[in-house]
Amino acid sequence: MPVTLTRIIVNRNHRLARSDLANRPGMHKTLMRLLTHPAGPTPRKSGGLLFRLEPGLDPVLLVQTADTPDLAGLPAGYGTTDTRDLTPILSTLTPGLPVRYRITAAPTAYRATSTPPDPATGRRPRGKITTLHGQDTQTWWQRRAAGAGLHLTSPAETLRRPFPSPGRPGPFYELTQFDGTATITDQDLLAAALRDGIGKGKPYGAGLLTLAAT
């Protein structure tokens, strides 16, 4: 499956762009316009759409799609764009290669509730999905990184990034950025993680993993 990455320098003077910067569901809706062939019950997933808002004074969006994006789908003046094909790079991500990574993710877990087991099955409800904090976020990332074919070689630097969407409570609105170094252990697991993203909250700017060789 092809993978493309588009860098968008967002124009703060554009009304919709300014609104999207304060409203991730709105941003997701705008970026869905980039998909060339959205289809099926889960068009974001089928189109491979993942995105991340980079920290800094100038707002920069990294947007990943399975196909070459339809840049004409962005409103005129929304921002300046640059697109590159990542598919050839995937073949270079071989076991043993040291890399630097970044991911903004939504670390969550299901917490048990006091609800009694179902009388018919004896099973307890799965529990309530809860945002993780503190050391629990590090543990979450260590487990997820291992499952993505990465062995972490430095403590992950973290940056808490509250979700700017008032009135929409939920576990996916507190995002954590993880930065650090790792060594690739499994090429296939890593390729899948890069294409599909990691964790929950992908429609809200979570899950996009990016790498750079060290």
SULDA-V703601 format. One record per residue. N is the residue number from 1. RES is the residue in one letter. SS is DSSP state (H for helix, E for strand, L for the rest). PHI is phi in whole degrees, 0 to 359 (NA if undefined). D_LAST is the distance of its C-alpha to the last C-alpha in whole Angstrom. Layout:
n/res/ss/phi/d_last
N/RES/SS/PHI/D_LAST
N/RES/SS/PHI/D_LAST
This chain:
n/res/ss/phi/d_last
1/M/L/NA/26
2/P/L/291/24
3/V/L/224/22
4/T/E/237/22
5/L/E/235/20
6/T/E/246/22
7/R/E/259/21
8/I/E/242/25
9/I/E/274/25
10/V/E/285/28
11/N/L/273/32
12/R/L/297/33
13/N/L/278/36
14/H/L/278/37
15/R/H/299/39
16/L/H/293/37
17/A/H/299/34
18/R/H/298/35
19/S/H/294/36
20/D/H/296/33
21/L/H/297/31
22/A/L/255/34
23/N/L/208/34
24/R/H/297/32
25/P/H/303/34
26/G/H/293/35
27/M/H/297/32
28/H/H/300/32
29/K/H/298/35
30/T/H/295/34
31/L/H/289/31
32/M/H/299/33
33/R/H/293/34
34/L/H/283/31
35/L/L/288/32
36/T/L/287/34
37/H/L/227/35
38/P/L/296/36
39/A/L/206/38
40/G/L/80/39
41/P/L/289/39
42/T/L/232/36
43/P/H/298/35
44/R/H/299/31
45/K/H/293/30
46/S/H/294/32
47/G/L/273/30
48/G/L/67/27
49/L/L/282/27
50/L/E/225/24
51/F/E/210/23
52/R/E/213/22
53/L/E/268/23
54/E/E/284/20
55/P/L/289/21
56/G/L/140/22
57/L/L/292/26
58/D/L/265/25
59/P/L/292/25
60/V/E/235/23
61/L/E/256/23
62/L/E/257/20
63/V/E/234/23
64/Q/E/254/22
65/T/E/221/25
66/A/L/286/26
67/D/L/244/28
68/T/L/302/27
69/P/L/289/29
70/D/L/271/32
71/L/H/295/31
72/A/H/293/35
73/G/H/287/35
74/L/L/287/34
75/P/L/300/37
76/A/L/303/37
77/G/L/85/35
78/Y/L/298/33
79/G/E/172/30
80/T/E/266/28
81/T/E/234/26
82/D/E/213/23
83/T/E/240/23
84/R/E/223/20
85/D/E/274/20
86/L/L/268/18
87/T/H/305/19
88/P/H/297/18
89/I/H/290/14
90/L/H/301/16
91/S/L/288/17
92/T/L/271/13
93/L/L/274/12
94/T/L/261/13
95/P/L/305/14
96/G/L/96/12
97/L/L/286/9
98/P/E/280/6
99/V/E/221/5
100/R/E/253/6
101/Y/E/235/10
102/R/E/215/13
103/I/E/210/16
104/T/E/257/20
105/A/E/230/22
106/A/L/243/26
107/P/L/294/26
108/T/E/220/30
109/A/E/207/32
110/Y/E/274/36
111/R/E/256/38
112/A/L/298/41
113/T/L/249/44
114/S/L/273/48
115/T/L/296/49
116/P/L/292/51
117/P/L/299/50
118/D/L/294/52
119/P/L/301/55
120/A/L/282/55
121/T/L/253/52
122/G/L/78/51
123/R/L/267/48
124/R/L/276/46
125/P/L/302/45
126/R/L/299/41
127/G/L/105/41
128/K/E/262/39
129/I/E/287/36
130/T/E/227/35
131/T/E/288/32
132/L/L/268/30
133/H/L/224/29
134/G/L/61/28
135/Q/H/297/26
136/D/H/299/28
137/T/H/291/25
138/Q/H/296/22
139/T/H/297/24
140/W/H/301/24
141/W/H/292/20
142/Q/H/301/20
143/R/H/292/22
144/R/H/292/21
145/A/H/297/18
146/A/H/299/19
147/G/H/289/21
148/A/L/259/18
149/G/L/79/17
150/L/E/236/14
151/H/E/254/14
152/L/E/290/13
153/T/L/246/12
154/S/L/210/13
155/P/L/300/16
156/A/L/287/16
157/E/E/283/17
158/T/E/237/19
159/L/E/224/21
160/R/E/282/25
161/R/E/230/26
162/P/E/303/30
163/F/L/278/31
164/P/L/272/33
165/S/L/225/36
166/P/L/301/39
167/G/L/85/42
168/R/L/234/39
169/P/L/294/39
170/G/L/163/36
171/P/L/282/34
172/F/L/262/31
173/Y/L/261/31
174/E/E/251/29
175/L/E/260/26
176/T/E/237/23
177/Q/E/267/19
178/F/E/248/17
179/D/E/231/13
180/G/E/175/11
181/T/E/242/8
182/A/E/204/10
183/T/E/241/10
184/I/E/288/12
185/T/L/248/15
186/D/L/215/18
187/Q/H/293/17
188/D/H/290/20
189/L/H/298/20
190/L/H/293/17
191/A/H/300/18
192/A/H/295/21
193/A/H/294/20
194/L/H/294/18
195/R/H/288/21
196/D/H/264/23
197/G/L/85/22
198/I/L/231/22
199/G/L/84/25
200/K/L/272/28
201/G/L/73/29
202/K/H/298/27
203/P/H/290/30
204/Y/H/243/29
205/G/L/93/25
206/A/L/247/24
207/G/L/101/22
208/L/L/281/19
209/L/E/261/16
210/T/E/237/13
211/L/E/229/9
212/A/E/217/6
213/A/E/295/4
214/T/L/261/0
